[in-house]
Amino acid sequence: MNPTLVLALLRQRFTSPLRLVFLLLLGWMPMIAILMAPRGGFAPLGDCYFIALTLAAGMIGQDLSSGTLQLLLARPVTRTQYVLSRWIAVAAGAMAVVLLQVLLAALIMLVRGAPVPWDRAALLLGDDALVALGAGAVVALLSSLSAGIGDLGLLLLVFVSGQVLEKVGMFKSWTWLVLGSEELSRVLKPELALAGFLPGGGPAPWLALVSYLSTVTLCLGLAIVVMNRRELSYASAGN
């Protein structure tokens, strides 16, 4: 991981007017529900999947289309470092937004005289960290395959295709196709509920843990392979 690359992406993301508008809509709209019903806890916050997507879109593809990637890799930065730095930056940015959400929600609860479920806040932060890391890994792979923000188009295409296949499987009573479509949906949104690993939470979902880790590892590994195989024209980048 390269701290300079991480900070550079975070700076770019949080100074982009369009992304800031989306982040404000996604991050602060749930505050209205908490303001109206403060005793409901942090439930209105949901997860940070779309926050992560907002920050992740074009995480590699925009550098490919603008020629910035050639300049970055002309320095002592490996392609593996580049991919992992982009991934960590997206997760860190999403968690910064989530942390602000949680703190603001807690402040609203305190002002309205409602108890703050700090244990639920800790679980929410842990679950969202895993969602952010998972979504960042998936988009890293898709972004390595497309220019600009074509990764969002690929994500939508795969999602819609999965939904269509699931409907076909249900119509034809093809259980294998339905199960495959559901697994595809889980791949597009890797997540893991930490509550299952707490004492009294029943048998630990080790299969879910293995599935999550394998998805994230595979997506990052493939993204690194794609980037290592990609040929870049450094001459054109310097013109």
C-alpha positions in Angstrom: 0.0 0.0 0.0 1.2 3.5 -0.8 0.0 6.3 1.6 0.5 9.0 -1.1 -1.8 7.2 -3.5 -4.4 6.6 -0.7 -4.4 10.3 0.2 -4.5 11.4 -3.4 -7.6 9.4 -4.2 -9.4 10.6 -1.0 -8.6 14.2 -1.8 -9.9 13.8 -5.3 -13.1 12.0 -4.1 -13.9 14.5 -1.4 -13.3 17.5 -3.7 -15.5 16.3 -6.5 -18.8 18.3 -6.4 -20.9 15.5 -8.0 -19.7 12.9 -5.6 -20.2 15.2 -2.6 -23.8 15.7 -3.6 -24.4 11.9 -3.8 -22.6 11.5 -0.5 -24.7 14.1 1.2 -27.9 12.5 -0.1 -26.8 9.0 0.9 -25.2 10.0 4.1 -27.4 12.5 5.7 -31.0 11.7 4.5 -31.3 8.9 7.1 -30.7 11.6 9.8 -34.3 12.8 9.1 -35.7 9.4 10.2 -33.5 9.5 13.3 -34.5 13.0 14.1 -38.2 12.0 13.9 -37.8 8.7 15.8 -34.6 8.9 17.9 -35.4 5.8 20.0 -35.2 3.7 16.8 -31.5 3.6 17.1 -29.1 3.4 14.2 -31.4 1.2 12.0 -32.2 4.0 9.5 -28.5 4.2 8.5 -28.6 0.9 6.8 -25.2 -0.2 5.3 -22.6 1.8 3.3 -22.8 -0.1 0.0 -23.9 2.8 -2.1 -21.6 5.2 -0.3 -18.7 2.9 -1.1 -19.9 2.7 -4.8 -20.0 6.5 -5.0 -16.4 6.7 -3.9 -15.2 3.6 -5.8 -16.7 4.4 -9.2 -13.8 4.9 -11.7 -11.2 4.2 -9.1 -8.9 2.7 -11.8 -10.8 3.4 -15.0 -10.6 7.2 -14.7 -6.8 7.0 -14.4 -6.7 4.7 -17.5 -8.8 7.1 -19.6 -7.1 10.3 -18.5 -3.5 9.0 -18.8 -2.8 9.6 -15.2 -2.0 5.9 -14.6 1.0 6.0 -16.9 2.5 8.9 -15.0 1.8 7.2 -11.6 3.5 4.0 -12.7 6.4 5.8 -14.2 7.4 6.4 -10.5 8.6 3.7 -8.1 5.0 2.3 -7.6 4.1 -1.2 -8.5 0.8 -2.1 -10.1 0.0 -4.2 -7.0 0.6 -1.3 -4.8 -1.6 0.9 -7.0 -4.6 -1.5 -6.9 -4.3 -2.1 -3.1 -3.9 1.6 -2.4 -7.0 2.4 -4.4 -8.9 -0.3 -2.6 -7.9 0.9 0.9 -8.6 4.5 0.0 -12.2 3.7 -1.0 -12.8 1.7 2.1 -11.3 4.4 4.3 -13.3 7.1 2.7 -16.6 5.2 3.1 -15.8 4.5 6.7 -15.1 8.2 7.3 -18.5 9.0 6.0 -20.1 6.2 8.1 -18.3 7.4 11.3 -19.6 10.9 10.7 -23.1 9.5 10.3 -22.9 7.5 13.5 -21.6 10.5 15.5 -24.2 12.8 14.2 -27.0 10.2 14.8 -25.7 9.7 18.4 -25.7 13.5 18.9 -29.3 13.7 17.7 -30.3 10.9 20.1 -28.6 12.6 23.0 -30.2 15.9 22.3 -33.6 14.3 22.0 -33.1 12.5 25.2 -33.0 9.0 23.7 -30.5 6.3 24.8 -27.6 5.7 22.4 -27.0 2.0 21.7 -23.2 2.1 21.5 -23.0 -1.7 21.1 -25.1 -1.4 18.0 -22.9 1.4 16.8 -19.8 -0.8 17.1 -21.5 -3.6 15.2 -22.6 -1.2 12.5 -19.1 0.2 12.1 -17.7 -3.3 11.9 -20.3 -4.5 9.4 -19.9 -1.4 7.2 -16.1 -1.8 7.2 -16.5 -5.2 5.7 -19.1 -4.0 3.2 -16.8 -1.1 2.1 -13.8 -3.5 1.7 -16.0 -5.9 -0.2 -17.5 -3.4 -2.5 -14.1 -1.8 -3.1 -12.6 -5.1 -4.2 -15.5 -5.8 -6.6 -15.3 -2.4 -8.2 -11.5 -2.6 -8.4 -11.8 -5.6 -10.6 -14.6 -4.1 -12.8 -12.7 -0.8 -13.0 -9.5 -2.5 -14.1 -11.5 -3.9 -17.1 -13.1 -0.6 -18.2 -12.3 3.1 -18.8 -13.9 6.0 -17.0 -16.7 5.0 -14.8 -17.6 2.0 -17.0 -17.3 -0.1 -13.9 -20.7 1.0 -12.7 -22.1 0.0 -16.1 -20.6 -3.4 -15.8 -21.9 -3.8 -12.2 -25.4 -2.8 -13.3 -25.2 -5.2 -16.3 -24.1 -8.1 -14.2 -26.8 -7.3 -11.5 -29.6 -7.1 -14.1 -28.4 -10.3 -15.8 -28.4 -12.1 -12.5 -32.0 -10.9 -11.8 -33.2 -12.0 -15.2 -31.5 -15.4 -14.7 -33.1 -15.8 -11.3 -36.6 -15.1 -12.7 -36.0 -17.6 -15.5 -34.9 -20.2 -13.0 -38.0 -19.6 -10.9 -40.2 -19.8 -13.9 -38.6 -23.0 -15.2 -38.2 -24.4 -11.6 -34.4 -24.7 -12.2 -33.1 -24.6 -8.6 -29.5 -24.6 -9.8 -30.0 -21.4 -11.8 -31.8 -19.7 -8.9 -29.0 -20.6 -6.5 -26.4 -19.5 -9.0 -28.1 -16.1 -9.5 -28.3 -15.6 -5.7 -24.7 -16.4 -5.4 -23.9 -13.9 -8.1 -25.8 -11.2 -6.1 -23.7 -12.1 -3.0 -20.5 -11.7 -5.1 -21.5 -8.3 -6.2 -22.1 -7.2 -2.6 -19.7 -9.1 -0.3 -20.9 -8.6 3.3 -20.6 -10.4 6.6 -22.6 -9.9 9.8 -20.3 -9.8 12.8 -23.2 -10.4 15.2 -23.0 -14.1 14.3 -19.6 -14.4 15.8 -20.6 -12.9 19.2 -21.2 -15.0 22.2 -24.8 -16.2 22.3 -25.2 -15.6 18.6 -25.5 -19.3 17.7 -23.1 -21.3 15.6 -20.5 -19.0 14.0 -21.1 -18.5 10.2 -17.7 -19.8 9.1 -19.0 -20.6 5.6 -20.1 -17.0 5.2 -16.7 -15.8 6.4 -14.9 -18.1 3.9 -17.2 -16.9 1.1 -16.6 -13.3 2.0 -12.8 -13.6 2.2 -12.6 -15.7 -1.0 -14.7 -13.2 -2.9 -12.6 -10.2 -1.8 -9.3 -12.0 -2.4 -10.3 -13.3 -5.8 -11.5 -9.9 -7.0 -8.3 -8.1 -5.8 -6.1 -10.9 -7.2 -7.9 -10.7 -10.6 -7.6 -6.9 -10.6 -3.9 -7.1 -10.0 -3.5 -9.7 -12.8 -5.4 -7.6 -15.2 -3.3 -4.5 -14.4 -0.1 -6.4 -14.7 -1.1 -7.7 -18.1 -2.3 -4.3 -19.3 0.1 -2.5 -21.7 0.5 1.2 -21.2 2.0 3.7 -23.6 4.2 5.9 -21.5 5.3 7.9 -24.5 1.7 9.1 -25.3 1.2 9.9 -21.6 4.1 12.4 -21.6 2.9 14.3 -24.7 
